[in-house]
Amino acid sequence: MAGSNSPGKPDRPAKPQNIQDLAKIAGVSAATVSRALAGTGNISAKTRERIKALASEYDFRPSNMARNLRTGRTGTISVIVPLGHEKTQHISDPFFMTLLGYIADLVADRGYDLLLSKVVPHDPEWLSRQVDTGRVDGMIIIGQSNQSDVINSVARYYDPLVVWGAALSEQIYTSVGSDNRLGGRMATEHLLSLGCRRLAFFGDPSVPEVEQRLNGFRDALREHGQGAAGTTLPVHFVAEQAVEDISGFLDLAENLDGIFATSDTIAMTALQALQDRRRNVPEEVKIIGFDDLEIARRTVPSLSSVKQDLQAGAQALVDLLFRKIAGEKVESVMLQPQLAARGSTVAD
């Protein structure tokens, strides 16, 4: 007879189309099937394995959309890069790509999708509009830029939000970042210990992280730089503009013997500008950057830098966000920087 598997045996049930269909086959509730397949809930091991075996037998995979409707979740995390201070900066910047790569892998490992946005803020409502779409379960913001007040205003009513960046006294949002002031101090003390006495800081102090690194630069000069002088050059993060900033400065700063650049990309630009002027590094001028990116270790000479542990930072960002999504209370995390001395300050 059509529809029978063999004489005397009942018809095999049709392939289940949803959890309710599989629950009927298993003789349990839909909630039990949902918990068994998700690996959650108080279910006996025997029942859990029987339901999983049935799901495998019928090649049944629960719909993510249906799961999200039941849980009230979207299965998506937003990562936003706000560029209020440097509107032409690209996400392809090596720092962004390194941190985003770690975050993307960690979010995917949890079974979530990632929605990436670059935002050039034009009004203080840009972040609240992102929240109001309801398209994501939580947000990671890479850098406060000059938008800490906006982030604070949203954090007052939207909890699943974590920021990579400087720890600020007035912030109410959760952040992950390095001790930038300590890192700036370490970089400057390193230059001073090598005999540098005419130092320059390259970076835009309107960015909170950069301002803290500049404060560390000044701390070290004040406390350890007897006979040393330091100057500050506001430098863009965008390479094309940074070249102009640095080249004009170097043409005038003939006695310069030490540079602390607030990022590895700026330090690499300075290294090239010095080499174009036939000023030897590190013999005449020593350079140290900040971040310790893989690409910076491939320059000639290799770049000294203050290491931010971006892998640990990404892990903390993702862990804290998912704990906040689960309703937990969390605290901000500050990472400790490390000095990586290489050929741009210490001759190979």
C-alpha positions as CSV (number, residue, x, y, z in Angstrom):
1,M,0.0,0.0,0.0
2,A,1.3,3.4,-0.9
3,G,2.8,5.3,2.1
4,S,3.6,2.0,4.1
5,N,7.2,1.1,4.9
6,S,6.5,-2.6,4.8
7,P,3.5,-5.0,5.3
8,G,2.3,-5.0,8.9
9,K,4.3,-1.9,10.0
10,P,2.9,1.6,10.6
11,D,3.7,4.4,8.2
12,R,6.9,6.3,9.2
13,P,6.0,9.8,10.3
14,A,6.7,12.6,7.8
15,K,9.8,14.6,8.3
16,P,9.1,17.1,11.1
17,Q,9.0,20.7,9.9
18,N,9.2,22.3,13.3
19,I,9.8,21.6,16.9
20,Q,6.1,20.9,17.5
21,D,6.2,18.1,14.9
22,L,9.3,16.5,16.4
23,A,7.7,16.8,19.9
24,K,4.7,14.7,18.6
25,I,7.0,12.0,17.3
26,A,9.0,11.9,20.6
27,G,5.9,12.0,22.7
28,V,7.1,15.0,24.8
29,S,6.4,18.7,24.9
30,A,7.8,21.2,22.5
31,A,9.6,22.9,25.4
32,T,11.4,19.7,26.2
33,V,12.5,19.3,22.6
34,S,13.8,22.9,22.5
35,R,15.8,22.5,25.7
36,A,17.2,19.1,24.6
37,L,18.4,20.4,21.3
38,A,19.8,23.6,22.9
39,G,21.6,21.6,25.7
40,T,19.8,23.6,28.4
41,G,17.2,22.9,31.1
42,N,16.7,20.1,33.6
43,I,16.1,17.1,31.4
44,S,17.3,13.6,32.0
45,A,20.3,12.4,29.9
46,K,18.2,9.6,28.5
47,T,15.5,11.9,27.2
48,R,18.0,14.4,25.9
49,E,19.9,11.7,23.9
50,R,16.6,10.1,22.6
51,I,15.4,13.5,21.2
52,K,18.8,14.2,19.7
53,A,18.8,10.8,18.1
54,L,15.4,11.4,16.6
55,A,16.5,14.8,15.3
56,S,19.5,13.1,13.6
57,E,17.3,10.3,12.2
58,Y,14.9,12.8,10.6
59,D,17.7,15.2,9.7
60,F,15.9,17.9,11.6
61,R,17.5,21.3,12.3
62,P,15.6,23.9,14.3
63,S,15.1,27.2,12.5
64,N,17.2,30.0,13.8
65,M,14.4,32.4,13.0
66,A,11.9,30.4,15.0
67,R,14.5,30.1,17.9
68,N,14.9,33.9,17.9
69,L,11.2,34.5,17.9
70,R,10.8,32.2,21.0
71,T,13.8,33.8,22.9
72,G,13.2,37.4,21.8
73,R,16.7,37.5,20.4
74,T,18.0,38.4,17.0
75,G,21.2,36.3,17.0
76,T,23.2,39.4,15.9
77,I,25.8,41.6,17.6
78,S,26.5,45.1,16.3
79,V,30.1,46.4,16.1
80,I,30.2,50.2,15.5
81,V,33.3,52.3,14.7
82,P,32.4,56.0,15.3
83,L,34.7,58.5,13.6
84,G,33.7,61.9,15.0
85,H,37.3,63.0,15.3
86,E,38.7,61.6,12.0
87,K,36.0,61.4,9.4
88,T,38.1,60.1,6.6
89,Q,39.8,57.3,8.5
90,H,39.2,53.8,7.1
91,I,38.1,50.6,8.8
92,S,40.9,49.0,6.8
93,D,43.3,50.7,9.3
94,P,45.5,47.9,10.6
95,F,44.5,48.5,14.2
96,F,40.8,48.2,13.4
97,M,41.3,45.1,11.3
98,T,43.2,43.4,14.0
99,L,40.7,44.0,16.8
100,L,37.7,43.4,14.5
101,G,39.2,40.1,13.4
102,Y,39.4,38.8,16.9
103,I,35.9,40.0,17.8
104,A,34.4,38.5,14.6
105,D,35.8,35.1,15.4
106,L,34.7,35.2,19.1
107,V,31.1,36.3,18.1
108,A,30.9,33.5,15.5
109,D,32.1,30.9,18.0
110,R,29.0,31.8,20.0
111,G,26.7,31.2,17.0
112,Y,26.0,34.9,16.4
113,D,26.2,37.0,13.3
114,L,28.1,40.3,13.3
115,L,26.8,43.6,11.9
116,L,29.6,46.1,11.3
117,S,29.0,49.8,10.9
118,K,31.3,52.8,10.4
119,V,29.5,55.9,11.6
120,V,30.5,59.5,11.0
121,P,28.3,61.3,13.6
122,H,26.3,64.3,12.4
123,D,24.0,64.7,15.4
124,P,23.8,63.4,19.0
125,E,21.0,60.9,18.1
126,W,23.1,58.6,15.9
127,L,23.6,55.9,18.5
128,S,20.0,56.0,19.8
129,R,18.8,55.4,16.3
130,Q,21.0,52.3,16.0
131,V,19.5,51.0,19.3
132,D,15.9,51.8,18.3
133,T,16.1,49.6,15.2
134,G,16.0,46.5,17.4
135,R,18.1,44.6,14.9
136,V,20.7,43.4,17.4
137,D,21.1,41.8,20.8
138,G,24.0,44.0,21.9
139,M,26.6,46.5,20.7
140,I,30.4,46.8,20.9
141,I,31.7,50.3,20.1
142,I,35.3,50.5,19.0
143,G,36.7,53.8,20.4
144,Q,34.8,56.6,21.9
145,S,36.2,59.1,19.4
146,N,34.8,62.4,20.7
147,Q,31.4,60.8,21.4
148,S,31.7,59.8,25.0
149,D,28.7,62.0,26.0
150,V,26.5,60.4,23.4
151,I,27.5,56.9,24.5
152,N,26.8,57.9,28.1
153,S,23.3,59.1,27.3
154,V,22.4,55.8,25.6
155,A,24.0,53.7,28.3
156,R,21.6,55.2,30.8
157,Y,18.7,53.1,29.2
158,Y,20.4,50.5,27.0
159,D,22.5,48.0,29.0
160,P,24.0,45.5,26.5
161,L,26.7,47.9,25.3
162,V,30.5,47.6,25.8
163,V,33.1,50.1,24.6
164,W,36.7,49.6,23.6
165,G,38.6,52.7,24.7
166,A,40.0,54.9,27.4
167,A,38.6,54.7,31.0
168,L,37.0,58.1,31.7
169,S,36.1,59.4,35.2
170,E,32.6,60.5,34.0
171,Q,31.6,57.4,32.0
172,I,28.7,55.2,33.1
173,Y,29.1,52.6,30.3
174,T,31.3,49.5,30.6
175,S,34.7,49.8,28.8
176,V,37.7,47.6,28.0
177,G,41.0,49.2,27.2
178,S,44.7,49.6,28.1
179,D,46.2,51.8,30.8
180,N,47.1,54.5,28.2
181,R,48.7,56.9,30.6
182,L,51.0,54.2,31.9
183,G,51.8,53.1,28.3
184,G,52.7,56.7,27.4
185,R,54.9,56.9,30.4
186,M,56.7,53.6,29.6
187,A,57.3,54.7,26.0
188,T,58.8,58.0,27.0
189,E,60.9,56.6,29.8
190,H,62.3,54.1,27.3
191,L,63.4,57.0,25.0
192,L,64.9,58.9,27.9
193,S,66.8,55.9,29.1
194,L,68.5,55.7,25.7
195,G,69.7,59.2,25.9
196,C,67.0,61.1,24.0
197,R,66.7,64.7,25.1
198,R,64.7,66.4,22.3
199,L,61.5,64.5,22.2
200,A,58.3,64.8,20.2
201,F,54.8,63.3,20.8
202,F,52.8,62.6,17.6
203,G,49.0,62.3,18.0
204,D,45.7,64.1,18.2
205,P,44.9,64.7,21.9
206,S,41.2,65.3,21.2
207,V,40.9,61.5,21.2
208,P,40.6,60.3,24.9
209,E,43.1,57.5,24.5
210,V,45.6,59.8,22.8
211,E,45.2,62.5,25.5
212,Q,46.0,59.9,28.2
213,R,49.1,58.8,26.3
214,L,50.2,62.4,26.0
215,N,49.7,62.8,29.8
216,G,52.0,59.8,30.3
217,F,54.6,61.4,28.0
218,R,54.4,64.6,30.1
219,D,54.6,62.6,33.4
220,A,57.8,61.0,32.3
221,L,59.4,64.2,31.0
222,R,58.6,66.0,34.3
223,E,59.8,63.2,36.6
224,H,62.7,61.7,34.6
225,G,63.7,64.1,31.8
226,Q,66.2,66.3,33.5
227,G,67.6,68.5,30.7
228,A,65.1,67.1,28.2
229,A,62.4,68.9,26.2
230,G,59.2,67.7,24.6
231,T,56.9,69.1,22.0
232,T,53.5,67.9,20.7
233,L,52.5,67.6,17.1
234,P,48.8,66.9,16.4
235,V,48.9,64.2,13.8
236,H,46.0,62.7,11.8
237,F,45.4,58.9,11.9
238,V,44.9,58.9,8.1
239,A,48.2,58.2,6.5
240,E,48.0,60.7,3.6
241,Q,47.4,63.6,6.1
242,A,49.9,62.2,8.6
243,V,52.6,62.4,6.0
244,E,52.0,66.1,5.5
245,D,51.9,66.8,9.2
246,I,55.1,64.9,10.0
247,S,57.1,65.9,6.9
248,G,56.6,69.6,7.6
249,F,57.6,69.2,11.3
250,L,60.7,67.2,10.5
251,D,61.9,69.8,8.0
252,L,62.1,72.2,11.0
253,A,63.1,69.9,13.8
254,E,66.7,69.2,13.0
255,N,67.7,68.5,16.6
256,L,65.0,65.9,17.3
257,D,66.3,62.7,18.6
258,G,63.2,60.8,20.0
259,I,59.6,60.3,18.8
260,F,56.7,58.7,20.6
261,A,53.9,58.1,18.1
262,T,50.5,57.4,19.6
263,S,49.9,54.5,17.1
264,D,52.0,52.1,15.1
265,T,50.6,53.5,11.8
266,I,51.7,57.0,12.7
267,A,55.1,55.6,13.8
268,M,55.6,53.8,10.5
269,T,54.7,57.1,8.7
270,A,57.3,58.9,10.8
271,L,59.9,56.2,10.1
272,Q,59.4,56.5,6.3
273,A,59.6,60.3,6.5
274,L,62.9,60.2,8.4
275,Q,64.3,57.7,5.9
276,D,63.3,59.9,3.1
277,R,65.4,62.7,4.7
278,R,68.3,60.3,5.2
279,R,68.1,60.6,9.0
280,N,69.2,57.2,10.4
281,V,66.9,55.3,12.8
282,P,67.8,54.6,15.6
283,E,71.3,56.2,15.5
284,E,70.0,59.8,14.9
285,V,66.4,59.5,15.9
286,K,64.7,56.8,17.9
287,I,61.0,56.0,17.3
288,I,58.4,54.1,19.4
289,G,54.8,53.5,18.5
290,F,51.7,52.2,20.4
291,D,49.7,49.0,19.7
292,D,52.4,46.5,18.7
293,L,50.6,45.4,15.5
294,E,52.0,42.5,13.5
295,I,52.6,44.7,10.5
296,A,54.8,47.1,12.6
297,R,57.2,44.2,13.4
298,R,58.0,43.9,9.6
299,T,59.4,47.4,9.1
300,V,63.1,48.0,8.6
301,P,64.2,48.6,11.3
302,S,61.5,46.7,13.2
303,L,59.3,49.1,15.2
304,S,59.5,49.4,19.0
305,S,56.1,49.7,20.4
306,V,53.9,49.7,23.5
307,K,51.9,46.5,23.3
308,Q,48.1,46.5,23.8
309,D,46.9,42.9,24.1
310,L,44.2,43.2,21.5
311,Q,43.3,39.5,21.6
312,A,42.7,39.7,25.4
313,G,40.8,42.9,24.8
314,A,38.5,41.3,22.2
315,Q,37.9,38.4,24.6
316,A,37.0,40.8,27.4
317,L,34.7,42.8,25.1
318,V,32.7,39.8,23.9
319,D,32.6,38.1,27.4
320,L,31.3,41.2,29.1
321,L,28.7,41.9,26.4
322,F,27.2,38.4,26.6
323,R,27.2,38.6,30.3
324,K,25.3,41.8,30.1
325,I,22.9,40.3,27.6
326,A,22.3,37.5,30.2
327,G,21.4,40.2,32.8
328,E,24.6,40.1,34.8
329,K,26.3,43.1,36.4
330,V,29.9,43.6,35.1
331,E,32.8,45.9,35.7
332,S,35.1,47.6,33.2
333,V,38.4,46.0,32.4
334,M,41.8,47.8,32.1
335,L,44.6,45.9,30.4
336,Q,48.3,46.4,31.4
337,P,50.6,47.6,28.5
338,Q,54.0,46.1,27.9
339,L,57.1,47.5,26.3
340,A,58.4,45.8,23.1
341,A,61.8,47.2,22.3
342,R,63.1,46.6,18.8
343,G,65.3,48.1,16.1
344,S,63.8,51.5,15.9
345,T,65.1,52.4,19.4
346,V,67.7,49.7,20.1
347,A,70.1,48.9,17.2
348,D,69.7,45.3,16.0
